[in-house]
Amino acid sequence: MTDNPYAPPTETEAVRPSSHDVKSEFRRGPAWYIIFSAVAGAFASVPFLTPVPAIGLVTILGGSVVGGLIFRIRSRNWPHDPGVSSRQMLYSLIAISFPPMGLFLLAGPNAQGIGIILLGALVGAFIACGIFVSGTRRYSMQNERLRQIDLKPIE
């Protein structure tokens, strides 16, 4: 190695690829699909909230399940990830428990508090359904790199 840190590497020095790639930091998971579909369902529910509130509520909740289905369709060619099942269970438990707990802290157990808490549990249950509907296929940058190496012509 030369004393000048700005000197280009010589032929004997091997240039190691960086293990911390910016592109590998981007995870292509179902959370964004579930969240954006639920928000789209919320916007679609606005015309139904006054005349038929039940239909408005179903469009909001059904949006998260539709987001999971969209991710499942998009990821049909990706490999199965064996660690997804445990993460799905953890994230579903978080989705089911945090909204009712947060609403309990805000509303309290009196008067309309129970109804709001049950609504939070219902929202969490539909988000958990969206998580499970998304399936176990996940995009892996490591598998993508191996595939690109296999596709390179042999010199």
C-alpha positions as CSV (number, residue, x, y, z in Angstrom):
1,M,0.0,0.0,0.0
2,T,1.3,3.5,-0.8
3,D,1.7,6.2,1.8
4,N,-0.6,8.5,-0.2
5,P,-4.3,7.7,0.6
6,Y,-5.4,9.4,-2.6
7,A,-3.2,7.3,-4.9
8,P,-5.0,4.8,-7.1
9,P,-4.5,1.1,-6.1
10,T,-1.7,-0.8,-7.7
11,E,-2.1,-4.1,-9.5
12,T,-1.2,-6.1,-6.5
13,E,-3.7,-4.5,-4.2
14,A,-7.1,-6.1,-4.3
15,V,-10.1,-3.8,-4.2
16,R,-12.7,-5.3,-2.0
17,P,-16.3,-4.6,-2.7
18,S,-18.1,-2.7,0.1
19,S,-20.3,-5.0,2.2
20,H,-22.5,-2.1,3.1
21,D,-24.4,-1.4,-0.1
22,V,-27.0,1.3,-0.1
23,K,-29.3,-0.7,-2.3
24,S,-29.3,-3.6,0.1
25,E,-30.6,-1.4,2.9
26,F,-33.9,-1.0,1.1
27,R,-36.2,-3.8,2.2
28,R,-39.0,-4.8,-0.1
29,G,-41.5,-5.9,2.5
30,P,-45.3,-5.9,2.6
31,A,-45.6,-3.1,5.2
32,W,-45.7,-0.3,2.7
33,Y,-48.3,-2.1,0.6
34,I,-50.5,-2.7,3.6
35,I,-50.2,0.9,4.9
36,F,-50.8,2.6,1.5
37,S,-53.7,0.3,0.7
38,A,-55.3,1.0,4.1
39,V,-54.8,4.8,3.5
40,A,-56.3,4.4,0.0
41,G,-59.3,2.5,1.6
42,A,-59.7,5.4,4.0
43,F,-59.9,7.9,1.2
44,A,-62.3,5.6,-0.7
45,S,-64.5,5.4,2.4
46,V,-65.1,9.1,2.8
47,P,-68.3,9.2,0.6
48,F,-69.7,6.2,2.5
49,L,-69.1,7.4,6.1
50,T,-72.2,9.6,6.3
51,P,-74.9,7.5,4.6
52,V,-73.7,4.0,5.4
53,P,-70.9,4.0,8.0
54,A,-70.5,0.3,8.0
55,I,-69.4,0.2,4.3
56,G,-67.0,3.1,5.0
57,L,-65.4,1.1,7.9
58,V,-65.1,-2.1,5.8
59,T,-63.3,-0.2,3.0
60,I,-60.7,1.1,5.4
61,L,-60.2,-2.3,7.0
62,G,-60.3,-4.2,3.7
63,G,-57.6,-2.0,2.3
64,S,-54.9,-3.6,4.5
65,V,-55.9,-7.1,3.3
66,V,-55.9,-5.9,-0.3
67,G,-52.4,-4.5,0.2
68,G,-51.2,-7.9,1.5
69,L,-52.8,-9.5,-1.6
70,I,-51.1,-7.0,-3.9
71,F,-47.7,-7.8,-2.3
72,R,-48.4,-11.5,-2.6
73,I,-49.1,-11.1,-6.3
74,R,-46.0,-9.0,-6.8
75,S,-43.7,-11.4,-4.9
76,R,-44.9,-14.6,-6.6
77,N,-41.5,-15.1,-8.3
78,W,-39.3,-14.4,-5.3
79,P,-37.9,-17.1,-3.1
80,H,-39.4,-18.2,0.2
81,D,-37.8,-16.7,3.3
82,P,-37.7,-19.3,6.1
83,G,-37.5,-16.5,8.8
84,V,-40.7,-14.8,7.7
85,S,-43.1,-16.9,9.7
86,S,-41.7,-15.8,13.1
87,R,-41.5,-12.2,12.0
88,Q,-45.1,-12.3,10.8
89,M,-46.3,-13.6,14.1
90,L,-44.4,-10.9,16.0
91,Y,-45.6,-8.1,13.8
92,S,-49.2,-9.4,13.9
93,L,-49.1,-9.5,17.7
94,I,-47.8,-5.9,17.7
95,A,-50.5,-4.8,15.3
96,I,-53.2,-6.4,17.3
97,S,-52.1,-5.2,20.7
98,F,-50.7,-1.6,20.2
99,P,-53.8,0.1,18.7
100,P,-56.2,-1.0,21.5
101,M,-53.6,-0.2,24.2
102,G,-52.9,3.3,22.7
103,L,-56.6,4.0,22.5
104,F,-57.2,2.7,26.0
105,L,-54.6,5.2,27.3
106,L,-56.2,8.0,25.3
107,A,-59.9,7.2,25.8
108,G,-60.0,5.3,29.1
109,P,-62.5,2.5,30.0
110,N,-65.5,4.8,30.6
111,A,-68.3,5.8,28.2
112,Q,-67.3,5.5,24.6
113,G,-63.9,4.2,25.5
114,I,-64.8,0.5,25.2
115,G,-66.2,1.0,21.7
116,I,-63.1,2.9,20.6
117,I,-60.8,0.3,22.1
118,L,-62.7,-2.5,20.2
119,L,-62.4,-0.5,17.0
120,G,-58.7,-0.3,17.6
121,A,-58.6,-4.1,18.1
122,L,-60.6,-4.5,14.8
123,V,-58.1,-2.3,12.9
124,G,-55.2,-4.3,14.4
125,A,-56.8,-7.6,13.5
126,F,-57.3,-6.5,9.8
127,I,-53.7,-5.3,9.7
128,A,-52.6,-8.7,11.0
129,C,-54.7,-10.4,8.3
130,G,-52.9,-8.3,5.7
131,I,-49.6,-9.4,7.2
132,F,-50.5,-13.1,7.0
133,V,-52.0,-12.7,3.5
134,S,-48.8,-11.3,2.2
135,G,-47.2,-14.7,2.2
136,T,-43.6,-15.8,3.0
137,R,-41.8,-14.7,-0.2
138,R,-39.3,-11.9,0.2
139,Y,-36.8,-10.2,-2.1
140,S,-33.2,-10.9,-1.3
141,M,-30.4,-8.8,-2.6
142,Q,-28.0,-11.7,-1.9
143,N,-30.0,-14.0,-4.2
144,E,-30.1,-11.2,-6.8
145,R,-26.3,-10.9,-6.7
146,L,-25.9,-14.6,-7.1
147,R,-28.3,-14.7,-10.0
148,Q,-26.4,-11.9,-11.7
149,I,-23.1,-13.7,-11.2
150,D,-24.7,-16.9,-12.8
151,L,-25.9,-14.9,-15.8
152,K,-22.4,-13.4,-16.5
153,P,-20.7,-15.0,-19.5
154,I,-17.6,-17.0,-18.7
155,E,-14.5,-15.3,-20.0
